[in-house]
């Protein structure tokens, strides 16, 4: 098991502390020091209160302001359908899909509508109960405990990998669960985006609110378009594509003011010509 102060990607314990976020900024925040690995440039949080990591995903997690719109709104459903449309499936065969971090099961509903046999797992009991109440096969468990082997054609992880302190373990679990030739889809923020660069700049001049928004919540690993492919490669995947696209103002992840949304949208458009957008979608294959 990696030491909490070591890089979750390469294991090196040589890092620079970028931000001190040990003060809790939100009820479900995971406090810590945001560090950057000197060896592989991975950003991660040195968690100073491990008990808050478990507490962050208790029943209160299901009632976070804005969660229903983000996870289950029309924009989310459209995104999931578009994401699944990019996966090649064998004609005449019903493909099996596992959603890690399934929440209340919206992605499963969309997967079923386009022909998948879909099931999921999630660590938040309250969200799992919501999914089960709608008849969806979602089990309450962590990905570390998943023992499925070569059962699924597709594994999805949307807004999950940034929440786990040992992301390579969750990627290894996904690799085991996939059939040879199966596809893993990972959706997570890109921390080389222009929004992050602006937040870092504001922090240097004494305005820390943006850094607290980006790094101060319950995210503990901060991938970008270089570190995520590296992590996938180290767990044996072939990286097929990494797509970057702007933050979607129709899907705010919480209570966001109209002014903040306008600023974020404008910054994203500035970063677009330089491929510095905040959202990242990776497709990777388990070799046959």
Buried (B, 14 or more C-beta within 10 A) or exposed (E): EBEBBBBBBBEEBEBEEBBEBEEEBBEBBBBBBBBBBBEBBBBBBBBBEEEBBEBBBEEEBBEBEBBBBBBBBEBBBBBBBEBBEEBEBEEEEEBBBBBBBBBBBBBBBBBBEBEBBBBBBBBBBBBBBBBBEEEBBBBBBBBEEBEBEEBBBBBBBBBBBBBBBBBBBBBBBBBBBBBEEBBBBBBBBBBBBBBBBBBBEBBEEEEBEBBBBBBBBBBBBBBBBBBBBBBBEEBEBEBBEBBBBBBBBEBBBEEBEEEBBEBBBEBBEEBBEEEBBBBBBBBBBBEE
